Amino acid sequence: MNYKPILIVHGEPNSVFLEIFFKSLRYKKFKNPLVLICSKKILEFQMKKLGFKIDIKIISPSSLNKIKLNNKKINIIDINYNENIQFQKISDKSNDYIKNCFETSFKILRSRITNKLINGPISKNSFLKKKYLGITEYLTKKTKSNQNAMLIYNKKLSVCPITTHLPLKLVVKNITKNKIIEKISLIDSFYKKKLGFKPKIAVLGLNPHCESIDKFNEDEKIIKTSIKYLSNKKIDVKGPYPADTAFLKKNRKNIDVIVGMYHDQVLTPIKTLYEYDAINITLGLPFVRISPDHGPNQKMLGQNKSNPLSLVRAIEFLEKN
């Protein structure tokens, strides 16, 4: 069987990502060849500091469809990094390196050698510079995609926020019927095409108990009308439900995806339930993009204590899909 390579963009060099990558290789044997887009100098430095010993194989992007790859060695596309490779604080110094890693992955993806991408975490403050809310929006812009949705996926229950990394004071203005319809339609299509079944989707209200003392109740005027529209399109969606009880065991029992109105409304409970056993999938791109569901975690940099499960789950998902 011809297993497509999985591209893995390093991301922020001053993060725990390479640590969890090394641990993932120890965790299990993966069938699809993993191709790490990374600086060889950084890779060798962190491998030595963290006590891992794995052989490295340098490859070029143009050779990906010409050579047979396996995971006996770390397959690496070497990206130049001129800054100090010691563990240090996150800063703008790594921005060009991160950009070059992503740009290299885009070229490979456009060549259709593979359609599978994982990226390590980045710093929103340093790399995105407030131009994008997050990597979801960054990739949407870079690939000239028209739509996106952030799906935090676990095979038992997934969640999606309608707004992503917005300050709370801006959330209400960004809850629109078009956005709700767009993201739920993407979720429904993704589940049917990639996972082979029609998902049961529950939608949370914006206000406590879906009630408002204000004259304009978003739950009635926007969310409920969006759900009605989607239901008429044969999408299995219900709500709005109060957010404070939606994640109770009996309420989530027969639900595949819970859609919330803002980031912490759904990410806090999903991480409480499954901790590292979840992955971040961007829907709406011309390829399947996943990242482990955590940030750079600089407080644990170099300590060799980070949990690799989310990256393992990301690779496992791409091997099946």
Secondary structure, 3 states (H helix, E strand, C coil): CCCCCEEEECCCCCCCHHHHHHHHHHHCCCCCCEEEEECHHHHHHHHHHHCCCCCEEECCHHHCCCCCCCCCCEEEEECCCCCCCCCCCCCHHHHHHHHHHHHHHHHHHHCCCCCEEEECCCCHHHHHCCCCCCHHHHHHHHCCCCCCEEEEECCCCEEEECCCCCCHHHHHHHCCHHHHHHHHHHHHHHHHHHHCCCCCEEEECCCHHHCCCCCCCHHHHHHHHHHHHHHHCCCCEEEEECHHHHCCHHHHCCCCEEEECCHHHHHHHHHHHHCCCCEEEEECCCCEEEEECCCCCHHHCCCCCCCCHHHHHHHHHHHHC
